[in-house]
Amino acid sequence: MRTKLSRLVPEKPRIKSVRGQFVSMTDQPAFDLSMVSFQVELETEYLFADTERLVREPWRLRKTCGSFRSLELVTMPMCSILLLSGYFRLGVFFLIYSSAMAQQNEREITRGGLNSADANDFVTVLRRRGIVREPEHQAVQVPVPETQGTTILAFKFAHGVLVAGDRRATMGNIVMYDRTEKVFEVDRHSVMAIAGSFGAAWETARTLQHSFQFYRRSQLQEMSLEGKVRALAKLLRDNLGMVLQGVGVVVPLFATYDINSSDPAKVFFYDAMGAHFEATDFAASGSGGPAVRSILYYENAWGPTPLRQLDQKGAITIALRALDTAAEADSATGGVDRLGKIFPIVKILNQDGINTVAPEQLAALFQPDHGDW
């Protein structure tokens, strides 16, 4: 049974004209646009249903067009007239619906103080109609405690590249471990130093090590410098999902000695999304990174000997003093533990490979003499 628009609007008195009825409906405070939308849907359904029924059962036209003698002559013209009238009626209701939507938006703007951008926003309109509903209680993200490590540094000196990292691992304001290692050997001439989440960093270092080893054994040659740098960048990009959740952030340093290059000493630093940059002289990362970079910049620009001209002993001394100075202002940096005799991990990269400096040699070179410093 067809539903008339007047039945959907119970208010009295009835208005004969379509425009008058539309004005009467929109003036009511309880006017609901779903009535007009429902009527449009009914008119669309009845339009195509009536047309299909008249085509399949032409005898129904005899009742509608009883004055015509030849039914065959009027079947198609009459169907066209009915179809056009139906489309016209459907267009009128679409016009009514769009006009009512515009007037209701204007009333909501006047009453609610919304701006035009909110009124024209589709999601805002759906939210006001009740189609999209916000949860009453927003979910609170519970922070995941994770072990983190800082600080690391790398710089070029006369005989290669020095990479160093302190030994402290923290979880918030808790010191988890004071003898951790943050500098990993990934192949015979490359080193990765980690700052950030230990779990993600260790997994990244192991994956990078196996990738280099697989390439060397399958291709019977070393991976190129560009390939090594981009391999680490890809691993960091793959970890982006964890970074967006607030855990697993890794900001490493990558150092290598490329014997085929005119400037073999290479130092690269990364961000959490995998962007990599080549450092000219030095780089540092971690919570104590700003302090270490300031010290290395001062030594390189204003010190008695630039970093590139330091010998191995001088380079180790600068690295130890920089980490110990950063530990004075940063609780997450271990520095040098004089009582426990815990020294940072220091590795030297040169044409002979990678050399780890022994703690005894570090103790002999680290002399906190205020007269010398």
C-alpha positions in Angstrom: 0.0 0.0 0.0 1.4 3.4 -1.0 2.1 5.8 1.9 1.2 9.4 1.3 3.3 12.3 2.6 0.3 13.6 4.5 0.2 10.4 6.5 3.8 10.8 7.6 3.0 14.3 8.9 0.2 14.1 11.5 0.1 17.9 12.1 -3.1 19.8 11.2 -4.3 21.5 9.2 -3.4 19.8 5.9 -1.9 22.0 3.2 -2.9 21.1 -0.4 0.1 22.6 -2.2 3.4 20.8 -2.0 5.3 24.0 -1.3 2.8 24.9 1.4 3.0 21.5 3.0 6.8 21.7 3.0 6.7 25.1 4.7 4.2 23.9 7.3 6.4 20.8 8.0 9.7 22.7 8.4 8.1 25.2 10.7 7.2 22.5 13.2 9.8 22.2 16.0 9.6 18.4 16.0 10.1 18.1 12.2 12.1 15.1 11.2 13.9 14.9 7.8 13.6 11.2 7.8 9.9 11.6 6.8 10.8 13.3 3.6 13.6 10.8 3.0 11.2 7.9 3.5 8.7 9.4 1.1 11.4 9.9 -1.5 12.4 6.2 -1.2 8.7 5.2 -1.5 8.2 7.3 -4.6 11.3 5.8 -6.2 10.2 2.3 -5.5 6.6 2.8 -6.7 7.8 4.6 -9.9 9.8 1.7 -11.2 7.3 -0.9 -9.8 4.4 0.7 -11.6 6.3 1.0 -14.9 7.4 -2.6 -14.8 3.9 -3.8 -14.0 2.3 -1.8 -16.8 4.8 -3.2 -19.3 4.3 -6.8 -18.2 0.5 -6.5 -17.8 -0.7 -4.1 -20.6 -4.4 -4.9 -19.8 -4.0 -2.6 -16.7 -3.8 0.3 -19.2 -7.4 -0.4 -20.3 -8.6 0.7 -16.9 -6.4 3.8 -16.9 -6.9 4.7 -20.5 -10.5 3.4 -21.1 -11.3 6.1 -23.6 -8.7 4.8 -26.1 -9.9 2.3 -28.6 -6.6 0.9 -29.7 -4.5 -0.4 -26.8 -1.5 -1.2 -28.9 -1.2 2.4 -30.0 -1.2 3.9 -26.6 0.9 1.4 -24.6 4.3 2.9 -25.2 3.3 6.6 -25.2 1.3 6.1 -22.0 4.2 4.3 -20.3 6.4 7.2 -21.3 4.0 9.7 -19.8 3.8 7.8 -16.6 7.5 7.5 -16.4 8.1 11.2 -17.0 5.5 12.1 -14.4 7.1 9.8 -11.9 10.5 11.3 -12.5 9.1 14.8 -12.1 7.5 13.8 -8.8 10.7 12.3 -7.7 12.7 15.4 -8.5 10.2 17.5 -6.5 10.8 15.4 -3.4 14.5 15.5 -3.8 14.3 19.3 -4.0 12.1 19.4 -0.8 14.6 17.1 1.0 17.7 19.2 0.1 15.9 22.4 1.0 14.8 21.0 4.3 18.4 19.8 5.1 19.7 23.3 4.4 17.1 25.0 6.6 17.7 22.5 9.5 21.5 23.1 9.3 20.9 26.8 9.5 18.7 26.4 12.6 21.3 24.2 14.2 24.0 26.7 13.5 21.9 29.5 15.0 21.1 27.5 18.1 24.4 25.7 18.7 26.8 28.4 17.6 28.5 26.1 15.1 30.6 27.7 12.3 30.2 27.1 8.6 33.1 24.6 8.5 31.4 22.3 11.1 28.1 22.6 9.2 29.6 21.6 5.9 31.6 18.7 7.4 30.0 15.4 6.4 31.2 13.6 9.5 29.8 16.4 11.8 26.4 16.2 10.1 26.3 12.4 10.6 27.3 12.9 14.2 24.5 15.4 14.8 22.0 13.1 13.1 23.0 10.3 15.5 24.3 8.0 12.7 27.9 8.2 14.0 28.2 8.1 17.8 31.2 8.7 19.9 31.9 6.3 22.8 31.0 7.7 26.1 34.3 6.8 27.7 37.4 7.2 25.7 39.9 4.3 25.9 43.0 5.3 27.9 46.2 4.0 26.5 48.3 2.4 29.3 52.0 3.1 28.8 54.1 0.0 28.3 57.3 0.0 30.4 60.3 -0.9 28.3 64.0 -1.0 28.9 65.9 1.8 27.1 69.5 2.7 26.7 71.5 5.9 26.0 74.0 7.5 25.2 76.1 6.7 22.0 78.6 8.6 19.9 80.8 8.1 16.9 83.4 10.3 15.2 86.2 10.1 12.7 89.8 10.4 13.8 93.2 10.0 12.1 93.2 6.2 12.0 89.6 5.4 11.4 86.2 5.6 13.2 85.6 5.5 17.0 82.2 4.3 18.2 81.4 4.4 21.9 78.3 3.9 24.2 77.7 4.0 27.9 76.6 0.9 29.8 73.4 2.0 31.6 69.9 0.6 30.7 66.9 2.3 32.3 63.2 1.8 32.6 61.6 5.1 33.3 63.4 6.4 36.5 64.7 2.9 37.4 68.3 1.7 36.5 67.8 -1.8 35.1 71.4 -2.7 34.3 74.8 -1.0 34.5 76.8 -3.4 32.3 74.8 -3.6 29.0 76.3 -3.4 25.6 75.1 -0.9 23.0 77.6 -1.3 20.3 77.2 -4.3 18.0 79.4 -5.7 15.3 77.3 -6.5 12.3 80.1 -7.5 9.9 83.9 -7.3 9.7 83.9 -3.6 9.0 80.6 -2.3 10.3 79.3 -1.4 13.7 75.8 -0.4 14.9 75.3 1.5 18.1 71.8 1.6 19.6 69.8 4.2 21.5 66.2 3.6 22.5 64.3 0.4 23.1 66.6 -2.5 23.8 64.2 -5.2 22.6 63.6 -3.6 19.2 67.3 -2.5 18.9 68.7 -6.0 19.6 66.3 -7.6 17.1 67.3 -5.0 14.5 71.0 -5.6 15.1 70.6 -9.4 14.8 68.5 -9.1 11.7 71.0 -6.7 10.1 73.9 -9.1 11.0 72.2 -12.1 9.4 71.2 -10.1 6.3 74.8 -9.1 5.7 76.0 -12.6 6.3 73.5 -14.1 4.0 74.3 -11.7 1.2 78.0 -12.4 1.6 77.6 -16.1 1.4 75.0 -16.1 -1.4 76.6 -13.5 -3.6 80.3 -14.3 -2.7 81.0 -10.6 -2.1 80.4 -7.9 0.5 77.3 -5.8 0.3 77.9 -2.3 -0.9 77.9 0.7 1.4 74.6 2.0 0.0 73.0 -1.4 0.5 74.1 -1.6 4.1 72.8 1.9 4.9 69.5 1.3 3.3 69.1 -2.2 4.8 69.1 -0.6 8.3 66.8 2.2 7.1 64.3 -0.5 5.9 64.4 -2.2 9.3 63.6 1.0 11.0 60.7 1.7 8.6 59.3 -1.7 9.3 59.3 -0.9 13.0 57.2 2.3 12.3 54.0 0.6 13.6 55.5 0.1 17.0 56.8 3.6 17.0 53.4 5.1 16.4 52.1 3.1 19.4 54.7 4.8 21.6 57.0 1.7 22.1 60.0 0.2 20.3 61.6 3.5 19.3 65.2 3.0 18.0 67.5 5.8 17.0 70.9 4.1 16.0 74.2 5.1 14.7 75.9 3.2 11.9 79.6 3.3 11.3 81.7 1.5 8.7 85.1 1.5 7.1 84.9 1.4 3.3 88.3 0.4 2.0 87.2 1.1 -1.6 86.4 4.7 -0.9 88.8 7.7 -1.0 87.3 8.7 2.5 86.9 5.2 4.0 85.7 6.4 7.5 81.9 6.6 7.3 79.4 7.6 10.1 75.6 7.7 9.6 72.8 8.7 11.9 69.1 7.9 11.6 65.7 9.0 12.9 62.9 6.7 14.1 61.3 6.5 10.7 64.5 5.3 8.9 65.8 8.6 7.4 69.6 8.4 7.3 72.2 11.1 7.0 76.0 11.0 6.7 77.9 12.8 9.4 80.8 15.0 8.3 82.9 14.5 11.5 80.8 13.2 14.4 77.4 12.1 15.5 75.6 11.3 18.8 72.2 10.0 19.8 70.2 9.2 22.9 69.2 11.3 25.9 72.7 12.5 26.4 73.2 13.2 22.8 72.9 17.0 22.9 75.6 17.3 25.6 77.9 14.9 23.7 77.4 16.8 20.4 78.3 20.1 22.2 81.5 18.7 23.6 82.6 17.1 20.3 81.8 20.3 18.4 83.9 22.3 20.9 86.8 20.0 20.7 86.6 19.9 16.9 86.3 23.7 16.4 88.1 25.2 19.4 90.2 22.4 20.9 94.0 22.1 20.5 93.6 19.3 17.9 90.6 18.7 15.6 88.9 15.3 15.8 90.2 14.3 12.4 93.8 14.8 13.5 93.6 12.9 16.8 95.5 9.7 17.3 93.9 6.7 18.9 94.7 7.6 22.5 93.5 11.1 22.1 90.3 9.9 20.5 89.5 7.5 23.3 90.2 10.1 25.9 87.8 12.6 24.3 85.1 9.9 24.0 85.4 8.9 27.7 85.3 12.5 28.9 82.3 13.3 26.7 80.2 10.4 28.0 81.2 11.2 31.6 80.3 14.8 31.2 76.9 13.9 29.7 76.2 11.6 32.7 76.5 14.6 35.1 73.3 16.1 33.6 71.5 13.0 32.3 70.5 10.3 34.8 69.9 7.8 31.9 73.6 8.0 30.9 76.0 5.8 32.8 79.3 7.6 32.0 82.3 6.2 33.9 81.7 4.3 37.1 84.8 5.1 39.1 83.9 2.9 42.1 82.7 -0.1 40.1 85.3 0.5 37.4 82.7 0.2 34.7 83.8 1.9 31.5 81.9 2.5 28.3 82.2 0.2 25.3 84.6 1.6 22.8 85.3 0.1 19.4 87.8 1.2 16.7 87.1 0.7 13.0 90.0 0.8 10.6 91.4 -1.1 7.6 92.4 -4.1 9.8 88.8 -4.6 11.0 87.1 -3.9 14.3 89.0 -3.6 17.6 87.4 -3.5 21.0 89.4 -1.4 23.5 90.1 -3.3 26.7 88.8 -1.9 30.1 92.4 -1.8 31.4 93.4 0.5 28.5 90.3 2.7 29.1 91.2 3.0 32.8 94.8 4.0 32.0 93.6 6.7 29.6 90.8 8.1 31.7 92.4 10.4 34.2 89.8 12.8 35.7 92.5 15.5 36.4 90.8 18.9 36.7 94.1 20.5 35.7 94.2 18.7 32.4 90.4 19.0 31.8 
